[in-house]
Amino acid sequence: MELADKTVGFLLSLTSLSIFTYYTFWVVILPFVDSDHFVHNYFLPQEYAILIPVFAGVVLLCLLGIFVGTVMLKSKKKKA
């Protein structure tokens, strides 16, 4: 089981590092590259650099609110 945990941790770390590198290149370096360069074909338009994290944050906050609400309702039922 320990090897499986290490493998999952490694894959999560690798995925996080890949996303961070892609996003950093997209937001920080790409604006300084000529717009007709072939590298722009691998990235979405710049507007999505803000929209995607905002959307992900709103979804995360909604899921967190649902989780907290569910836990509070279950704890009220146990006390009553």
KANORDA-V97845 format. One record per residue. RES is the residue in one letter. PHI is phi in radians with two decimals (999 if undefined). Layout:
((RES PHI) (RES PHI))
This chain:
((M 999) (E -1.14) (L -1.16) (A -1.14) (D -1.11) (K -1.16) (T -1.16) (V -1.11) (G -1.08) (F -1.12) (L -1.15) (L -1.14) (S -1.12) (L -1.13) (T -1.13) (S -1.09) (L -1.13) (S -1.14) (I -1.11) (F -1.07) (T -1.12) (Y -1.06) (Y -1.14) (T -1.10) (F -1.11) (W -1.11) (V -1.58) (V -1.65) (I -1.66) (L -1.04) (P -1.08) (F -1.62) (V -1.67) (D -0.96) (S -1.21) (D -1.64) (H -1.28) (F -1.13) (V -1.11) (H -1.12) (N -1.20) (Y -1.63) (F -2.22) (L -1.29) (P -1.05) (Q -1.07) (E -1.04) (Y -1.25) (A -1.13) (I -1.72) (L -1.13) (I -1.13) (P -1.12) (V -1.15) (F -1.08) (A -1.10) (G -1.15) (V -1.14) (V -1.09) (L -1.09) (L -1.14) (C -1.12) (L -1.12) (L -1.13) (G -1.12) (I -1.12) (F -1.11) (V -1.11) (G -1.09) (T -1.12) (V -1.12) (M -1.13) (L -1.15) (K -1.16) (S -1.24) (K -1.18) (K -1.16) (K -1.22) (K -1.28) (A -1.39))
